[in-house]
Amino acid sequence: MEDNQPGTNVERLVTIGASEEDNKNFPTNYIRTTRYTALTFLPLALLGQFKRYANIYFLISAILQSIPAISPLAPISAIAPLVFVISLSMIREGYEDLKRYRSDVETNSTKTKRYNARDRVWDTVEWKDLRVGDIVRVESEEYFPADIIVLSSSEPNGNCFIMTSSLDGEKNLKPKYAVKELQESITSTENFDFMGKLRYGPPNEDLYDFNGELQTDKTYGIGAKQLLLREAQLKNTEYVLGAVVYTGKDTKIMKNANEPRFKLSRIENITNNIILALIGVQLIMCFIVFIGNGIWNSLYEDDYEYYLPKRHAAWFEAFLTIFTTFILLNIMIPISLIISLEMVKWTQAYFIDNDVDMMNQEGRFSKTYNSTLNEELGQIEYVFSDKTGTLTCNVMEFK
């Protein structure tokens, strides 16, 4: 079993119902969608704040303002607002990641039934405890806890129907089929005694790609028609029995999920470009002051030495004036604007999370996992839709 190491793209050979042999070779069924951990939150969240050009600008201003030789202002007037803005953003990031963590805990703690071959009973276990090779029973309206191969269903012909709207957005029911010979051989779910081996390929992100074979006393070919995907929902079928083939990060849905990352909205990207333009204007003004101050020092410095004591050479004094002017002009980019944007995002997220018009049929409110992208809402210009007359009343309205 050396080829079955986690993360290797090799063919798998799994003994059905004997997951103890395979649970060290494949990932657990625990999933994590959070961006940070307790150890990485502080450095990664702090680093992410400086992807905003405004924060870099205010950090440079705070450093320059802390140098007495060039700063006419107290350092605290720049440091305190910057610390407040960054802290507010990091608290928001941490709170939203905490909501992702709670959602992960809820998902990983969902119950399902797993066959205990030793005691010949169905145990109720949490999703995170499943392993490759486990035999599970999924009831009607339940979601599949992992990618599994259907062995048998409540239908005499081995058919079952699943809805994959959480994977591909399609709400039409998709038929799946157990291998006919297996369906006929499994006559009871209470005294379940089925052992065999599964040979199939490594995990990939294609929802409709699966090839393998099931070996019992005979060898049967299995494909995508036997694959039941994690997060799909069983419909119009009392129950199905299946063998787990992919768990956790190897499942199709997780293979298609992007790694959590720090995101910027379109408006924030535009703001970054505007800030760069303002910094450019500010630097031009500083350069003009530098030239003017250098010329004035060269011509009149000695005449006004009584009022303006000479500290350095004329052009070096003018060079220091660049930084002084930069500090005095930092009001061109008001830090209060950044604070206001953060407060607006907090408020928007609160209203989104408590909007009764966005409540689902189970009575659950929507959840904002990334309020950074609130500005992206309402940016849709066109909606393309097909005519689903067979499912509705066959009436189309121009909107």
WOTAUR-V234018 format. One record per helix or strand of 2 or more residues. SS is the DSSP state (H for helix, E for strand). FROM is the first residue (numbers start at 1). LEN is the number of residues. If there is no record, write none. Layout:
ss=SS from=FROM len=LEN
ss=SS from=FROM len=LEN
This chain:
ss=H from=2 len=3
ss=E from=12 len=4
ss=H from=19 len=3
ss=H from=41 len=9
ss=H from=53 len=13
ss=H from=76 len=33
ss=E from=111 len=6
ss=E from=121 len=6
ss=H from=127 len=3
ss=E from=135 len=5
ss=E from=147 len=7
ss=E from=159 len=5
ss=H from=165 len=4
ss=E from=174 len=4
ss=H from=180 len=6
ss=E from=197 len=4
ss=E from=211 len=5
ss=E from=219 len=5
ss=H from=224 len=3
ss=E from=227 len=2
ss=E from=233 len=3
ss=E from=239 len=8
ss=H from=248 len=3
ss=H from=252 len=4
ss=H from=266 len=35
ss=H from=314 len=15
ss=H from=330 len=3
ss=H from=335 len=19
ss=H from=356 len=3
ss=H from=371 len=6
